[in-house]
Amino acid sequence: MSMTLLREVVLSVHREHPDLTAKHRYAILTYAPELAEVIGPVPQTLTDIASWEERTRFQDGITRRAAHGIAELLDAYTRLTGPLTLTVDPADEELRAILHRRARHVTVRNGPPAAPGEPTEEAIRNQISRGAFETAAALAKTANEHRLHAFSVRGTDPELAEEILLELQENQPDPDTLMATNYSLAMLYTAFHEPARRDLERAKALAQKAVDLADGLGHPFARSFQRNGLALVELRSGNPDAALELTTECIRIMDTELPDGAREHYAVLHINRARVLQTLGRLKEAQQDFDTAIACDPYFPEYHYYRAGCARLLGDDEAAIAGYERAMELSAPWPEPYYSRGDIRAAQGDVQGALEDFGYVLELDPDHLDARVNRAALLAESGDHEAAMADVQHGLRLAPRNAHLLCTKGLLEKPETARELFAQALAIDPTLTSALVNSAILDYEGGDFAAAIEKLTLALEKESADPDLWFNRGVALQADGKHDAAAADYRRALELPGADRTELLGKLAELNAAVPGTQ
């Protein structure tokens, strides 16, 4: 979008509806930071104030979040004031697509291409900082800033990034360059290359070389940073204990040798150790590290998101929801916190709240598969079969072998078709409880009690705390003439929270009346 045009639109909105600009401040300032003087600033994170040399946190997707915020701002504004026509830089395809899809009363036209910025190192860094890696890559290539070029393309063209890094190693074999390039190559082989090209053993060797070079250079920041990279490789390699030892050593280096420096890196280290501890199941300790990171950098949204996930694992849904909502407040729109809140709401029985959250996630990302799966299931349970089927069909276009979607589709079809769909789902995931249970119901209704009992037994192996499963198997056992086993299932169900005691006691009484002395 033309920055002049954006400024004019935002100023108009701010004059007439300052509540709208306040709500979308993060999005506006991503595109036009100079407007902070007009609409007010957002709180600074440690990333905002870190020097480039000590910055370790770079985010992809920032401009995508901002584009959604701008679309929501303009959609709300035009519903109040009438249609609007905007000219947009044709190179900004993501913004154009999001405006076209989400700002319903805005007509988007291609304007003249934006003049390319000067290919200075500062300009490239600014583009990287706002997550505009494609623009950064073009500038870096023009300026022959090889390290920045490799960094900018690692997410989209890791093969090119590797080629640039290897050429750098050949042409500039000084310790600093070798340390930086070995680290970057290790990250390519850990996370950025296509799965078939990833090589964790090679990544570990490269990361260890970077650690050795950092030790030779002697600077505490480099020594800590490179060990953190090696810790990531160890974690991805299935060695969380080694990763924990390394991240703890990183923090010790910072505490003892650089206690007042590189605070962004210090916060990142605590986040990384928290995630390792969470992997190890040491959730209380993980929560302490999340708290330390948030105390250092309270306005970084992802930290609240990560801590909320840990709170949920600890069973504190209230704290988890509060964390997800804080993450929402500190950023332009992004799907993850809404999806996670929706997941909790669904588990709590708040179907309407969950549908709203999953629906919003799908506004942001129509191809978000998990949200599509979960919304389809909730819609099916709510009786909105037409909407559920639309979600199922969309989801199956994305993932034709998704067992959850095949199972949900089965719930929407006639019995014979449903039976085949449940069978397909179980061929993909033999432990999928919903498919086992619904297939067992069809078996029971068709008089095949033994098959129903077998499937419900498999379901109970996975979810033994569900009283409804014990009840259902009891019913199948009773129908199959296994009265003592049925009574045992009914009594087991009675011991569990959420059991329908009236129905269960009624079934036990029914059994005893039919077969006195049933055990």
Secondary structure, DSSP 8 states (H G I E B T S, - for coil): --HHHHHHHHHHHHHH-HHHHHHTHHHHHHH-GGGHHHH------HHHHS-GGG-----SSHHHHHHHHHHHHHHHHHHHH--EEEEE-TT-HHHHHHHHHH-TTEEEEE----------HHHHHHHHHTT-HHHHHHHHHHHT-HHHHHHHHTTT-HHHHHHHHHHHHHH--SHHHHHHHHHHHHHIIIIIS-GGG--HHHHHHHHHHHHHHHHHH--HHHHHHHHHHHHHHHHHTT-HHHHHHHHHHHHHHHHHH-TTS-HHHHHHHHHHHHHHHHHTT-HHHHHHHHHHHHHH-TT-HHHHHHHHHHHHHTT-HHHHHHHHHHHHHTSS--HHHHHHHHHHHHHTT-HHHHHHHHHHHHHH-TT-HHHHHHHHHHHHHHT-HHHHHHHHHHHHHH-TT-HHHHHHHHHTS-HHHHHHHHHHHHHH-TT-HHHHHHHHHHHHHTT-HHHHHHHHHHHHHH-TT-HHHHHHHHHHHHHTT-HHHHHHHHHHHHTSTT--HHHHHHHHHHHHHHSTT--
